[in-house]
Amino acid sequence: MYEKLDISDFDIIGLITLNDVNGIEKYVTPVREDGQITTYLSRSKEYYNVKSMTELALEREELKTKLTRELSRKNFVILENMLNCSGKVYFRKFEEYILSGKDEKYKIQLQQAKDCLIEDTKNILVLLQNKGIIELDPRNILPTGDENSAKRAIEMDNKAMLYIFTKALKMKKGPQELEVLTPGYGSIYIGPFFHSMYGYDFTNALKSKYISESKGPTDVPITELMSSDRIFSGDKTILLLDDNIGTGATMLEFNEELRKLGIKDIISGAIQYNWRNYFRVTVGEKKDIDRFEIEKFDIVTPFNYAGHKLYKHAIDLLHSSGAEYIEYLNSKKYRLKECSDLEGAILRGLICSDRTGLDLADGLKIPDSIEKAEINLLEQYQSGPFEVKNPISRKIIKTIIADVIDIGVPEINYECNEK
């Protein structure tokens, strides 16, 4: 059975539904109604379980045997699980490389994992772009080991959203003029996507608010926390990207540390922003929380970050039941019938920013049917900003909206302050 992949079918977590699961049953989650299986979701607890490096390496090799040349949903499931193995091994070997003082043995293993990570990303892009040929190099095999992978999920795990963002951020610079730099575990796929689409190399940094979980050292120079030294040599532009921004404090601190080291040409931002934070600065549990300031980032997008608590709870439910997973996202107004989840993520960003007077839509009219909630902004936010002025951000916002939102978007009664 041939099922063509459609980017609009990805839900907020990054899952898709499918029917052809022959041979990949353990990698999918059945959805049952009245005891009968009606469809499947494209991930299972296998995707999120903690495994050793050896288990992940063997799993990737097993998945290779199931892969065909078809540009199908089934092959996407296989490739996404292969990429999941590569990403987890790559980051664990990166941790070991840093913690060992950049020992040559771990450097070799890190490169092995990087080769697999890039290969899997290129093949994922074949399916997302619906063109090209799936290719495997038998020499690309993950390094093994008894150590376990990270316990938490990769936050930038919606491949469709990442692809749309990367496509929108096409730079005019050549591969030798720019380096992608990503901090922490959640953004692990960003660099490989830019490398596969544009040829840019990427560096990872062991620095984020999750550094204690990553068991990373906190009292060593930032120069010792990088997977490569390329950003410190030459005149490259540094594209500093994270998976999401809530208050922006971590990214601003990281940016400042880089500038102190003499790196001046930095373009920074994220794929998703917590626009609910931007909206809910004086309401509910987020009362008086600091919000990010758009003028401090070069790259702002309309994608609303749903929040790690929602993702974690949804994934926990996925382990239990596909139907419960869908019911939960429905209760949070995701997986809507009226539009795709990617459209919903953008609409949430537009609506929440609009509540503060910020015109993020850049000409796209928000449906009149949406209730205009009254809010009282904190004094420091009452003077705006009321528009995005950075030309890079304006272009990205316009491009993403054009790529994702159909002109005939139905009038959806969204609320930004759901609990």
C-alpha positions, 0 to 999 in steps of 0.5 A: 500500500502506497501512502504519500506523505503530506506536510500538512498531515503532521500534528503538533508533536510531529506525528502522522497517521498511516495505514501501511504498518506491515513490518514496522508494527513495534514502531507505531501506535494503534488507534482503537475505537470500540476495540477495533484498530481504525488507524495508526500513529507514526511513533510508539514508546520505542521512539522515546524509550531510553536505550544504550548506544549499542541498542540504538546502533543495532536498531538503526541497522535493523531498520535499514533492512525494512527501507525501500525506495518508495516516497511513502509514509511507511518509509518516513516512519522507518527513516524517522526512527533511524534519525532518532537513533542517530540523533541520540547517539550523536548527542551522547558521543558529543557529551562524552567528547566534551567531558573527556576533554575532547579525547581523540577516541570520542572525536572519531566516534562523534564523526561516525555518528555525525555521518549517520545523522546527516545521511538520515536527514538527507533521506528524510528530506527526500520524503519531505520534498517529495523528490530524489532518491533514498540512498544508504552508504553501508559504511555509515554505522553508529558507534556502540557502547553501554552508556544510555541515551538522553531520557528526554524527548528532542524538542525540535522533533517536528520535521515538517515545521523544521523543514518549512523554517529551514526553507524560509531561512535560505541565506545568500552566503555560501557554505564556507561563509556561515556556520550553524550553532545550536545550544543543547539537546532539543535543537539537535536536528537543526544543524543537519537540516541546514547542512543537508539543504544548503551545505552549511556545517554545524557546531553543537554547544553543551550549554542550555537550561538543561545542562544539569540533565546533560551532565555538562560542566558549568565552570569551564570556558564556553570554548571548551563546550563546542563540538568544533572550533570552527566558529572561533576561526576565520570570518564566518557568520554564525547562525545561532539557532534554538528550537524554541524561546520562552523568555529568551534569557538563555539565548541572550546570555549565550549570544553575549558570551560569544561576542565577548570572545570576539565573534561579532557577526551573529544572527540569532533566533529560534524556530518556535516562540512561546507567544502565549508567554507574550500574551499572558504576561499578567494572567494566571500562572504566568503572571508577571513572567518576563517575556522575550523582546522581538527586537533582540532577535534577528529571526522571529517566526509565527510558530507558537511553541505549545510548551514542554509540559504539553509535549511531555503529557502528550508523549506519556499518553502516546505510550498508553493509548493512541486514542488518549493521545488524540483526545488530549490534543483535541482537548487542547484544540490541536488536531483540528478538523478545520486546519492542519496543526502547522496552520494552528501553530501559526494562528496561535502565534498571530492571535496571541501577539495581536492581543498585545498590539503586535502586528505579527501577521504582516497583512494577514487578517485574523478572523473577526470571529475570534474573541478579542480578550481584554488584557492589561499589559505590564507597564514595561510592555505598554509602549510596544513594540507594535510591529516586527522591524527586522527585515530578516524576521519580516521575510521569514514570517511572510514566507512561513505564512505563505507556505503553510496558511491557505488563503481561505483559512476558516474562521476558527474560534481560538483562544490563547489563554487555555489552561 
